[in-house]
């Protein structure tokens, strides 16, 4: 598939602990695209709130989502490709990130709360405590068919997940 046939941006979405950064980095290496962790766009107040074990409100999230959307827009304008890891748990959040652009795709990392909770219990140095996982699943609105997501199971090795994403990208499943 020619580079011009690919979207300008892929947003790797899912609950905390689903592997967004790991998969995003591996996918970026495979495609030769820049990877950014959406967590780096959070204002310090959001990080402090989550570190204290408090879930973010929609009001907390709007500036964060708008900062990510601005980076996607900047890359599109510059003709660059980018992969950004962002939980994007609600459709309203994804609407900000994707809008009406058909060259921005969501990659939805699916996994059970039990599997992801087990992985989070072994993760070190992340500001999101495992205790907030239940609130992430309660907030999650899985993307529907109308959003044309690339949906992959996280119950596989990283290379297999990236292969699945690449296969779906190359299958021509594009937004219209």
N, C-alpha and C positions, 0 to 999 in steps of 0.2 A: 504494500500500500504506500503510495507516495505521501510524503510529509504533508503536502497540501490537502490531502484527503482526511487528515486527522484533525480533531478539534484543536483549538488553540489552548484550551485549559481542561484539565481533569481535576475534579474535586473528589478526593477520597473521603468518603463519609462513613460514619458509624459511631457507635457508643465508645466511650473511653475504654481503652484496653482491647479494642477490636483489631489493632495492628495498623492503624492509619499511617503512622510515620514509617514503620518498617516496610510496609507495602509501597507507600509513596516513594521512598528512597530507592527501593529495588526497581520499581517501574520507571523512575526517572533515569536510572542507570541504563536500563534496557532501551529506553526511547532516546536517550541523550538529551533529556529535558531537565530544566532546573526544578528542584523540589524545594518547597517551603512548608514548614510546619505552621498551620494556622494558629497554634498556641502562641507563636511569637507576635501575633497581631493583637493579643489581649492587652488591654491597659493594666497597669499594676494593681489597680483596685480589684479587678476580676480575679487575678491570680491569688491575691491575698484572701479574697472571699472563698474561693474554692479550696485553698490550702487550709483554711479554718474549718472545712467540712460543710460549707453552706452552698447549696446549688445556686446557680445564676438565675436571675429573672430575665424575661424578655428585654426589659429596659437595659439590663447590663449587657445583653448580647448585641443590640442594634449597632453601636459604634464599632464593635469588633467585626461583625459581618460586613458592615459598610467599608471598613478598611481592607478586608480581604477582596471584596468586590472591586474596589478601586485598584488593587494590584492586578487583578485579572484584566480589568479594562486597560490598564497601562501596558500590560504584556500584549494584549490583542492589538492595540494601536501601534506598538513597536514591531508587530509581526513575529513575536516570540511565543514559545510554547512554555507552559508552566503546569506543574502538578502541585496542588495545595491540599494538605490534610486538614479537614475541618469537620467537626461532628455533624453539623447541618441536620440536626435531629427532626426539625419540623419543616413542613412544606413551606411555610412563610419564610423561613431562613433560606431555604434553597431558592425561593423566588428572588430573593435579594442577590444571591450569588450567581444565578443563571439568567434571571430575567427572561427576555425574549430572544436571547442569543442562542442560535443553534450550533455554535462552535464551542460551547462549554458543556461538558458532560459530567454527570455524577457517577462515581463508582461506589456502590453500596457494599460495604463489608458486613456480611450477615453472620451471626453466631448466637448461640444460646447464652443466656445469662450465666449458667453454670460454667460453661467453657471459658467465657471471658473473665468471669470472677476468679476462676482458678489461675488464669494467666496474670491477672492484676495482683494476686497475692504474692507473686514472685518478682514483681517489678519494683525497682528501686529508683529513688531520686526523682519521681514525678510528683507534681503538685496535686494531682487529682487522687484523693484517697479512695480505696476500694469501697468504702461505705456509701459513696455517692452513685455507685453503679445502678442501684435500684431506681434512683430518680432519673437516671439517663434512659433506662428502659421504659419508665413510665411516660417520659416526654417523647420518646421515639415515635415518629409517624413514618413508617417505611415508605419509600418512594413508590408511587403507583406507576402503572404502565404508561400513562400519559406523560410522565417525566422522562421516559426513555432511559432508565438507569442501566448501567452495567452492574449487575448483581452477582456477587461471588461469595461462596462460603469461606469462612476463615478456618474451617476445620480441615486444613491441608497445609503442607509445607509452603513457605514463602514462594519458592520458585514455581510451584504448581498454581498458586493463586495468581501470580504475575502472568503465567502462561494463559490462564483462563481469561484474564482481562485482555491480554493481547489478542487472543482468539476472537473475543467479542468485538474488539475494535476493528479487527481486520475483516470480520464478517459483514461489515458495512452497516451495522445497527446505528444509524445516525438519527439525530433529531430532525424533524422537518418543520 
